[in-house]
Amino acid sequence: SLPKDPSKRVDVIHHIAQVLNVIPATKHHKREQRSLANALKELVIKFYNRDDVSYQMPGKRDCIIVENDGKKITLQKRILLYSIRETYQLFIGDKNDPNINLSKTSFSDLRPLNILVQSHMSHRSCLCVYHESINLLLKALSKQIQCPDLNTLQTFSLALLCDEENEKLIDQKKEIKWYQWILNEGLAKKQEFNGTIQQCLADLQEKIKPFLWHVFIKRQQASYFEQMKSSTNDETVCLQVDFNEDFRMDIQDAIQGSYYSKKSVSLFTSHVWCSSQGFSFVYVLDNCTHDKYCISTILDQLFDEIKKKFKNLQNLYVFSDGAAQQFKQRFLFRNLCRLADLFQIELSWHYFATSHGKGVVDGLGATVKRLVYSAILPGQHCNSAADFVVIAKSKTNAIEISEIKQHFIDDSMAKMEPIFKSVKPIPETKKNSFN
């Protein structure tokens, strides 16, 4: 029997008529799904992994397990420096290609699982003092001044000036509170300031010029770094180096009093980009001074390994942060001349902008630490750099891990001390960017 509802009766009769070919069947227009080209997908994923778009987290627990072709793999987490919307706008502006037809939703869906937004970080540290100083001032002023360009550091960098009509409405004598990072007896402290809006604006204006110079250096160095990585071959190689945070060697089932007697080892991490593939090196030392003699010893061994892998090597571009004790100092400058002559190569050293030197080398240190720590938890002993290297080598073949023994450092000191004594000071080494 037919349904009692008249509209349902019509639907049933209409369907029967279509089945009996009394009336033509209704054609359903399906929405065509336009799939993205694989080349575009790879381009987006590569953009997400750029060091000026997201940065590598350095902790041994900063990892995520994902499935790839049915296998579980561990990836080091990366944190986006911007929001998804800002990252999408940067991608479109960077490529500047009218043929790229990509929505923000598709761009967001292509974000790799190990690249997280900033809200996933429970605690943010090691921030850039230039960016954070401006950011703290903007937080205080944005509550008092109705100007969209003060909402985020990104919009402020693009505008740097509010609407004049809004500026006239500001009560510049109103008392407000803001924070700034200051150096007190060599220690960085976040200090509270109280004053008028006018005083806060004056503080902001004073910091704009060095901030813009810092942003310029950061972007130029990041762009040059990406350019060099993509233009390598067997004759031209790009290298990034860094000292990772020292690894404190835990002992499973340790007694209470042993906490203050834990030993540490130093990790020097490096990664080489060449035309065919990349190579990762980690050097482990019992010596945790990170001084010029340790660095000289490591560079001798590292450059020797690179020279063995690339017989036709002519140009080596090295990138690092600007740590004054380790890399950005006169003794390294002198040592580079010696290394260039020793290995018969054109050698140049480039420094990232302050607090913007994070990259794949941080992930290397975190990976090796995590592998060793996973062996310590079941009870395996790790009491020295030699033990660390043995455990790490048993866990991975993807990273070349070596120990730098103390007698090599002592030999380097005997050889390099007369050379370093003759090196004269170089004025304003810390201020210069050495592009």
Sequence and secondary structure as in RCSB ss.txt:
>XXXX:A:sequence
SLPKDPSKRVDVIHHIAQVLNVIPATKHHKREQRSLANALKELVIKFYNRDDVSYQMPGKRDCIIVENDGKKITL
QKRILLYSIRETYQLFIGDKNDPNINLSKTSFSDLRPLNILVQSHMSHRSCLCVYHESINLLLKALSKQIQCPDL
NTLQTFSLALLCDEENEKLIDQKKEIKWYQWILNEGLAKKQEFNGTIQQCLADLQEKIKPFLWHVFIKRQQASYF
EQMKSSTNDETVCLQVDFNEDFRMDIQDAIQGSYYSKKSVSLFTSHVWCSSQGFSFVYVLDNCTHDKYCISTILD
QLFDEIKKKFKNLQNLYVFSDGAAQQFKQRFLFRNLCRLADLFQIELSWHYFATSHGKGVVDGLGATVKRLVYSA
ILPGQHCNSAADFVVIAKSKTNAIEISEIKQHFIDDSMAKMEPIFKSVKPIPETKKNSFN
>XXXX:A:secstr
   SSHHHHHHHHHHHHHHTTSS              HHHHHHHHHHHT TTTEEE   TT EEEEEETTEEEEE
E EEESS HHHHHHHHHHHH  TT    HHHHHHTS TTEE GGG S   S  HHHHHHHHHHHHHHTTS  GGG
SSHHHHHHH    HHHHHT  TT EEEEEEEEEETTEEEEEEEEEEHHHHHHHHHHHHHHHHHHHHHHHHHHHHH
HHHHHT  SSEEEEEEEEEEEEE   TT  GGGGGG  EEEEEEEEEE SS EEEEEEEES     HHHHHHHHH
HHHHHHHHH TT  EEEEEE   TTTTSSHHHHHHHHHHHHHHT EEEEEE  TT   SHHHHHHHHHHHHHHHH
HTTT    SHHHHHHHHHHH SSSEEEEE HHHHHHHHHHHHHHHHT    TTTTT    
